[in-house]
Amino acid sequence: MAKAKKQEKNSKPAPGIRFLHALLILVGADIVLLFAPGLGILNSVFFIGDMIAWPALLVGVALLVAGFRGLYRKG
């Protein structure tokens, strides 16, 4: 019988995920889901004016962009 070949080591290390950036993504997604004008969860239960909904939506999108920008670190 032939011997099994030894497994080779991966030459590329697995990318790490930064905890703070993952947290920014989660917070940003929650803000977008809660405050989206006309579609958000809080807008369907309570009346939240456009003066609060649109800036909160923009803050949520900015947090998502900031979180995805530096999510992975090399090695």
C-alpha positions as CSV (number, residue, x, y, z in Angstrom):
1,M,0.0,0.0,0.0
2,A,1.1,3.5,-0.7
3,K,1.8,5.9,2.1
4,A,-0.4,8.9,2.5
5,K,1.3,12.2,1.7
6,K,2.0,14.6,4.6
7,Q,-0.2,17.6,4.7
8,E,1.5,20.8,3.7
9,K,1.2,23.9,5.8
10,N,-0.8,26.8,4.4
11,S,1.5,29.5,3.2
12,K,-1.1,32.2,3.7
13,P,-2.2,32.9,7.3
14,A,-5.9,33.3,7.9
15,P,-7.0,36.9,8.1
16,G,-8.0,38.2,11.5
17,I,-11.1,40.1,12.2
18,R,-10.9,43.2,14.3
19,F,-13.4,43.2,17.2
20,L,-14.0,47.0,17.2
21,H,-14.8,47.0,13.5
22,A,-17.2,44.1,13.8
23,L,-18.9,45.9,16.7
24,L,-19.2,49.1,14.6
25,I,-20.9,47.0,11.9
26,L,-23.4,45.5,14.3
27,V,-24.2,48.9,15.9
28,G,-24.6,50.6,12.5
29,A,-26.9,47.8,11.2
30,D,-29.1,48.1,14.3
31,I,-29.4,51.9,13.9
32,V,-30.3,51.5,10.3
33,L,-32.9,48.9,11.0
34,L,-34.4,50.9,13.9
35,F,-34.5,54.3,12.4
36,A,-35.0,53.9,8.7
37,P,-37.6,56.5,7.6
38,G,-40.9,54.8,6.8
39,L,-39.5,51.3,7.1
40,G,-37.7,51.1,10.5
41,I,-38.9,49.1,13.4
42,L,-39.2,52.1,15.7
43,N,-41.0,54.1,13.0
44,S,-43.6,51.4,12.7
45,V,-44.3,51.4,16.4
46,F,-43.8,55.1,17.4
47,F,-43.9,58.3,15.4
48,I,-40.4,59.4,14.9
49,G,-40.0,62.5,12.9
50,D,-37.8,63.0,9.9
51,M,-35.6,65.3,11.9
52,I,-34.4,62.3,13.9
53,A,-34.8,59.4,11.4
54,W,-32.7,60.8,8.5
55,P,-29.6,61.8,10.6
56,A,-29.8,58.5,12.5
57,L,-29.9,56.7,9.2
58,L,-26.8,58.6,8.0
59,V,-25.0,57.9,11.2
60,G,-25.8,54.2,10.9
61,V,-24.6,54.1,7.3
62,A,-21.4,55.9,8.3
63,L,-20.8,53.3,11.1
64,L,-21.3,50.5,8.5
65,V,-18.8,52.1,6.1
66,A,-16.2,52.7,8.9
67,G,-16.6,49.1,10.2
68,F,-16.2,47.4,6.8
69,R,-13.3,49.6,5.8
70,G,-10.9,48.1,8.4
71,L,-12.6,44.8,9.2
72,Y,-9.8,42.4,8.2
73,R,-6.2,42.6,9.3
74,K,-3.3,40.9,7.6
75,G,-1.7,38.0,9.4
